[in-house]
């Protein structure tokens, strides 16, 4: 794989709370950089969201529209969501993990991929951009959850 980058952040909420929000594809556009639309386009074999489910995303990255499909390869709430691209401009493997931390939750995102063509040539720039983007994603997740926790229900 050409790109292998990760980012992590401690969020001062319990792992179950962080994972419940972050693992729900319906919230992807709210906290994930560039994603404008996310749709569940294939349910898991048991129905709903889980291993085998597919989420189609429309995103903008480096000024370009990217449409891609992520298939859930691993799903162990509240600890792990592992997805691989099955359609899109480049192979991609995205892993979200949520671990208990004395201050709340250690949230991590790891992105691997980018083999071939333009992506191989642009790997150093692309890796920096992806690292920056997933760092912003985690800050956005923390911010979004903080606002949701402060809402009166």
HELIX and SHEET records of a PDB file:
HELIX    1   1 UNK A   15  UNK A   22  1                                   8    
HELIX    2   2 UNK A   25  UNK A   27  5                                   3    
HELIX    3   3 UNK A   28  UNK A   31  1                                   4    
HELIX    4   4 UNK A  117  UNK A  121  1                                   5    
HELIX    5   5 UNK A  123  UNK A  150  1                                  28    
SHEET    1   A 7 UNK A   3  UNK A  11  0                                        
SHEET    2   A 7 UNK A 104  UNK A 113 -1                                        
SHEET    3   A 7 UNK A  92  UNK A 101 -1                                        
SHEET    4   A 7 UNK A  80  UNK A  87 -1                                        
SHEET    5   A 7 UNK A  64  UNK A  76 -1                                        
SHEET    6   A 7 UNK A  54  UNK A  61 -1                                        
SHEET    7   A 7 UNK A  35  UNK A  42 -1                                        
END                                                                             
